[in-house]
Amino acid sequence: MSSYDLTVVNMALATLQKAPADSLENPTSSYERWAVLLFDEAREAALVAWWFPEVRARKLLEASAREADALEFGQGKRYRVPEDCLKVHRVGKTQTGGWTREGDFIITEATAAIQVHYYRNIPSEDCGPLLRRLIAAQLAVDIARAVSDSGAAMDRAQRSYDRAWAAAAGAAGEQAGFENQRDIGSEEMARAGVGYGRFSAVDRSRG
């Protein structure tokens, strides 16, 4: 784990009122051990919590040789998603506008390459400070549930998550404008802490 990862873990531990870790190579407490175990999942969950500038990517995809098996797309084709794709945001250049994801493929009707907008998987060092704070807040929620499910610890972690999410989403909106709510969501939604398809950090930690 990188020095950025250690910083994120220590922000999560601070939220839970625990001492910072000197290293993650040899965890010395149950909180540190859970932090190491849950870190990657918490990071990926935070990355798809909003359409953040750091995670936005788009790519033209060519169809694979194999035709789709999906019955809802009679002439459908299979398009393999990029290797760094965590979640597909939207798909363009299709014939009908309809698409679905099945495993590592997008299934849709198209006559040529499609354009996919997606959330990419990035390391902590590629995240801005507000997004790293969100990862730390998500990690704090996950650790609190794993270690004790303490009401006080969970409430503290959830409040931290709500503040971090509102700050990160608000900053994301400022860098993208609000013309297309399908892409970003409104400024009012960002500042109210409500996003399209968003679940609370507690619900997400439950799976």
JONOR-V202300 format. One line per field, one symbol per residue. ss: DSSP state (h for helix, s for strand, l for the rest). phi: phi as a letter, one per 40 degrees, with the letter a starting at -180 (. if undefined). psi: psi as a letter, one per 40 degrees, with the letter a starting at -180 (. if undefined). A space follows every 50 residues. Layout:
ss=???
phi=???
psi=???
This chain:
ss=llhhhhhhhhhhhhhllllllllllllllhhhhhhhhhhhhhhhhhhlll lllllsssssslllllslllllllllssssllllssssssssllllllss ssllsssslllllssssssslllhhhllhhhhhhhhhhhhhhhhhhhlll hhhhhhhhhhhhhhhhhhhhhhhhllllllllllllhhhhhhllllllll hhhhhhl
phi=.cccccccdcccccdcgbccccabcbdbacccccccccdccccccccbca ccdcccaaacbcccccccccccbdbcbbbccdccccaccabbgccbgcaa bbgcbcbacabacbbbbacbcbcdcccccccccccccccccccdcccafc cccccccccccdcccccccccccccbgbcbcccbgcccccccgbbcgcbc ccccccg
psi=iidddddddddddddefiiihdiedgheiddddddddedddddddddeei giddehiiihhiiidhiiehdegdfiihhhiidehdhhdihifideeiii hhbeihhihieaiihhhihihiideeiidddddddddddddddddddefh ddddddddddddddddddddddddeeifdgddddiidddddefhihehii ddddee.
